[in-house]
Amino acid sequence: MRFVISVIDNQTRSPHTPEEIKAIDDFNDKLAAAGQRIFAGGLESPSTSFVLDNRQGKGQMSSGPFVESSEYFSGFWIINANSLEEAQALAAEGSMSCNRKVELRQLIG
């Protein structure tokens, strides 16, 4: 089963400390060693984003996030897990490693 673990940050959160960066690296290494890490990455601030809508050739583009919020996704892991319970345990560990809330969702397909 594949899941995405999305890291939830907020506008007032300070950058990761060196200890958090080490914990994130250790978590990434653990996932890779177990064959559970498919991909991981961080995201720039929502202030650097663009929303594009080209349905039916609209050609619309606006700068900034789709939804204005004090919280946003700042990174993610895509993982393999044998069960929902295993994915939940990994998400809890990821939350601890990056010192942020996370959201766990199963991928479709």
N, C-alpha and C positions, 0 to 999 in steps of 0.2 A: 504494500500500500504506500502511496506517495502522499506527502503532506507538505504544506507550506507553513512555516513558523514566521509570522510577521512581527517585527520589533516595533513597538509603539513608543514614540518619544513625544516631547512637548517643546514648545517654543522657548521655555525658560530653562530647559535642561542644559547643564554644562556638558562639554565634550567628555568623552571617556577618559578615565584616569589611566595611567600606565598599568595599574593592577587590573582594571577591567579589560584593557586590551590584551593582557597576558591571559586572562581567564577566557576571553573569546577565542583567542588563538588555540588554547588548550582544548576547548570544546570543539572547535573546527577539526583539530587533529584527531580527537577521539571519534568524531563522526566519520572522518575519512578512513581511519584505521579499521573501523567496524563495517566499512562499505555502505554506510548509511547516508553519507553526504552526496547529494546530486549537484547542488550548486548553492553558493552563498554570496551575498553582496550587500553593500550599503547603498543608500540612496541620498542624493543631495537634498537640500532643503526644499520644501514645497514652493518657496518663493521663486525657485529657478525653473518651475515646471510650466508646461503649456498644455492646454486642452484643445484638441482638434476634433472637429465634427465634419466629416466629408460624406455623411449619409446623403444619398440622392444628389451628390455633387455640390453640397452646400458650400464647401470651402471655407468654413469658419475656423478661426484660431484665436485663442485668447491666452494671455500670459497669466501665470499664477495657478493655484491648485483648483481642482474640480469642486472641492468642498472646502470652505473656510472653517478651520477648527483649531483649537488650541493643541490638539494631539494629531499626530500623523505617523505614517509608516516611515521608519528611517533605515530599515534593512530587512533582510529575510534570509531564511534557510529553506531549501527544498530538500526533503529527506525521504529515505525509505524506512519504513517501520513494519514490523510483522503484525501489529495490532494497533488499535486506537489507544489502548492503555500504554503501550510502549511509546507511541508518539507523544502522548500527554506527559510521560516522564521525561522525554527528551526536551519537550517544550519548557517544562519547569526548570530543567537544567540550563537551557539556553537563556531563560529569563534571569536566572541567578548569575550566569556568567557575564551578561551584558548589563546587569543591574537596571533592567527596563521591564515593563509589562510586555507580554507577547500575546498574539492571537494565533491559534492553531486551527487550520482548515484542511480537510482532505481534498486532494486534487481529483477532478473528474477525468476519467479516460485513461 
